[in-house]
Amino acid sequence: MKKNTSSNSTLVYSSELGRICPSCNKPVKSCVCSKKGAPPAGDGVVRIRRESKGRGGKTVMVITGLPLDAAALTLLAGELKRRCGCGGTAKDGVIEIQGDHGDLLLEELAKRGYKAKRAGG
């Protein structure tokens, strides 16, 4: 693979290695400058809001602001679903719990040491 020597252009893709990280010029799979699945930066408060818009009238509790990576988020979502006795999912740094279980989720997250509060109306 020939490295580009021009200062104003960077290698983005290599047929040999695939996508290239623009910061460290290594393949994205072995990139050292960014951590995959790193928790999003926030203010340290876990917010629980009730949503029903765009869900066919079904109520869903959305939990945001958890300082966890994807694997830990999935584990916590499973434990919360079992505690509430309902379904749900964990995706894109957010946990969705089916049904209106706001008070139970607040209590459970506080018991686990998170600073949680209700958000929205």
N, C-alpha and C positions, 0 to 999 in steps of 0.2 A: 504494500500500500504506500503510495506516494503522498507525503505530507504537503499540504498547501503552504507555501512560503509567503504569500501575499498577506499584508497586515490587515486589510480591510475585508477579508472573507474568511469564513470558517467552514470546516467540514461538518456537514450535518448528517450525512448518511454514507455508509460504506457497504458495498455489496458483500464484502468479506465479513464485516463485523456487525452490520445493522445500524441502528440509530446511534449517534455519537453525542455525548453530553457537550454542550457549548462551553461550559466552564472549565472542565478538567480534560477535555478531548479524549476521554476514554469511552468505551461502549457503555450505553445506559445501564446494561445489566450489571456491570462492575464499577459503576460510578461511585466515587468516594466523596464528592462534594455535597450531595444531597441525600438525606435519609428517606427511603421510601416508606410510606405509611406512618410518617411522623405525625404526632398529634397537631392539629391546627392551633395556632397561637390565639389566645383569648384572654378574657379578664378574670378567669378563675371561677366564674359562676356557672353552674349547670342550670339551664333553663328548660322548663317543661311547658309546652303549649299544646292546646287542643286544636285540632284541624278537622274540618269536614268538607271543605271546599275542594271540588275536583275529585272526590272519592265516592261519588254516588250517594251522598248523604251519610255515609258511614263515618263514625267518629274515630280518630286516631290521635294518640298522645305522642308528640314529637319531642325527643330529648336531645338537646344540643349543648355544646360546650364541654363535653367530657374530654379530659386530657389523656386519652388512651389511643394506642395504635389499633390497627384494624383487627388483629387477632383478639386483643383484650376486649375490644368493643363488642365483638361477636359473642364472647363468653358472657359478658355482662348482660347483653340482650337476652341470651338464653335463660339466665338466672331470673331476670325481671319478668320474662314471659311465664316462667313456671310459677313465680310468686303471684302473678296476677291471674293465672289460669286462662291465658288467651294467646293469640298468635301475635306475630310481629316480625320485624326484620332489622338488620343493622347494615346500613350502606352509606357511603360518602361521609363518614364521620358523624352520622346521625342514627339514633335508635328510634324506631317507630313501633309503638305498642297499640294493638287494636283495642278499641273500647275507651270508655271514659274512666281511667284509673288514676287520675291526677294525685289525689290525696295519698293513695297507697304508694305511688312511685316517689313522691316527696319524702315520705316516711322511710322508705327502703334506701333511697340514695343518701339521706341524712345518716342513717344507721351505718352506711358504708364509708362515711367520712367526707362526703361531698357537700359543698355549700350549694344547695339547690333552691330554686324559687320558681313560682308560677310566672309565666309570661303571657302576654296577650290579654284579651278581654274576658 
